[in-house]
Each structure stands twice: as C-alpha cells, then as structure tokens.
Amino acid sequence: MSQLLSNELLANIGRLASPRNEIVTRRDIRKYSIATGQRLKKYLEGDEAPPMFHVSLFWDVVEMDQLSPDGVSIDPLLPEFPLKKAMAGGLKIEYFKPIVPGDWLTAIRTLTDIYEKQGSKGPLIFYEITMNVVNESGEKVLKETTTRILR
C-alpha cells in the first residue's frame, strides 16, 4: 500500500477536464514559428503548424495571482496532492495529422495515472495526463502524454 496515495486520491484516475476548442490561424502559426526558430517555408508562411505548436494553443490565460509560485497556472483537473514541488517527468507526443490554418481543434485532457516511487531523498508522486486532440471532423490530430513528478 502506498504511503502517500489514498484510495480517495487514486479515485481521481480517469477524471476528465472540460473539452477546449481553439481555432488555428495562419498568424498564430507564423508567430510561433518565428518565436521558436522554425525555418521551414511551410511554417514561416503559416501553411502548417510546426511540432509543439499545440502546447501553448491550449494553455490557460489567467491573471498573475492565479499562478502557482513557479509561474504555472493551477490545473483544475488535478486533485490536491500531499507533495507540492513539481518537476517535469516526460512528454510524449504522437502526431496523426498536420495542424493547418482554419482547423477547429478540440483538446480533451484525462488524468490517466497516479503512482508513487521511492526516490533517493524520499517519496515521489508521479501523475500522468493524456490530451487527445481532434479536428472538427473528429479526426485524431495528436495525442500528448505528460508526466509530472512531485516531491
């Protein structure tokens, strides 16, 4: 049995966030491409979004007082964890279709796992969020799996 993870906390696995819908614009693709140093013509002209474009597309836009101490918006999908200091644990993105101007994208995020491991300096909590993104036709565009570590 886990030391930190109660059955109540583990019951949050499978929890869904409200779907988010965003439209992709040529201008947003161009701005992202320039900001991230993408130099392919199709990106700079805004004909197709480069890898990772979707990440900021679905970020919350919040006031400064709604950010955690490390500058990240507080995620309402997550339960209250007993450990607070967050670190990146991993990011896996599978692309199925290119993102192009005019796409209406819907992102659905799910808390897919919570587990504990013992680290060299004490217990660690890992959680995983899977985000599936589809276009207006319901076609799968990408799947992103993010792992975060709490200590």
N, C-alpha and C positions, 0 to 999 in steps of 0.2 A: 504494500500500500504506500502511496506517495506521502511524503511528509507535508508538502505544501498544497497539494491539489485535492480539494474536497470533491465529493460527488456533485455537490451543487455547482462548483466551478466547472467541472468536466461536463456537466449537462448543457453548457453553452456551445459545445461542439455541434456544428450543423446550423448554427444561428446565421440568418441571412440579413444583410443590410438592405435598405430600400434601393431599388434599381436607380441608376443615374443615367440620364440621357444627355448627350452633348453632340453638337454638330461640328464637323471638321471643316475649317475654312482654309483656303489657299494661303491667306495672310498668316494664319497661325502656323501652318507648316513652314512657311518661309522664315518667320521669326525664330521658330525652334531650330531650324536648320542652321541659320546664321549663328545663333547663340551657342550651339553645340559643335560648331566646326564641321558640319556635314557639307561636303563639297561636290557631291554628285549633282548634275544638272537637274534631274527629276525632283530632287529635294529643294534645291535653291529656287526653282521656279514654282514650287508648290504643287507639283503634279502628283506627288506621292509622299506620304509621311515617312521619315526615317525611323529606324529602330528606336524604341523608348519614347517616342512622341506621346503615346497614350498615357504615360505616367502622370505628367502634370495636367493633362486634359481632365482627369477625374479627381484631382486634389480639391479639398475643401478650400473655399475662400472665406477666411474668418478674420475677425478683429484680433489685434495683438494679445489682448487679455484672454483669448480663447486658445492660446498655445501653451503647450507644456514647457517646462523650464529649458528643454533642449530645442525649442523652436518648432516642434511638430504639432499639428492640430490634433486635438484629442479625438480619438476614434470611438464613436458611439457603438460600434459593433462589438467592442471588447468589454469583457466583464472587468470588475475590479480585481487585480492580481495582488498577491501578498508581496511580491518583489516589484520594484519600481524602475530601476535603472535599465534602460533599453539599449540594445546593441543590434546591429544588422546581423542576420544569420545566413541569409542567402536569398537569391532571386532567380527564378527560372521562368523564362518566357517562351511560349510556343506560338509561332505566327502561322496563321492559316490562310489569310487573305491580306493583300495590301490595304492600307488606310489611304483613302483619296478624298479630295475636296468634295463636299456635299454629303458625305456619309453621316447619317444619324447613327451614332453608336450608343449602345446600352451596356453598362457595366453592372454585373451582379457579383457582389462580394459575399463569400461564405467563410466563416471561421471553421476550418476543416480539421484542426488538430490542436491539442494542448498536451504537453508531456513534460516530465521533469527528468533531469540528469544531475548527477553529482559532478561538479567541477573541482578543480584543484583548490579553490578557495571557498567552496561551499556549494549549496544547491543552485541550480539554474532552472528556469522555466522557459520552455520553447513553445511558441504558438505559430500556427501556420494559417494564412489567409489565401484563399484561391479566388481570383477575379476572372470571370468569364465575360468576354466582350463579344457582342453580336452586332451585326448591322441591321438596318431597317427591314431587310428581307428575312431576318432570323438566321442568317448565315454566320457561322463561327468565324470571328476575326482573329482572336488571340485568347490564350489562357496564360495567366500570370500567377505564379505561386511564390508568396513571400514568407520567409521565416524570420522571426524576430526572437531574440534571446533576452530574458530578463534576469538580472542578478541583484 
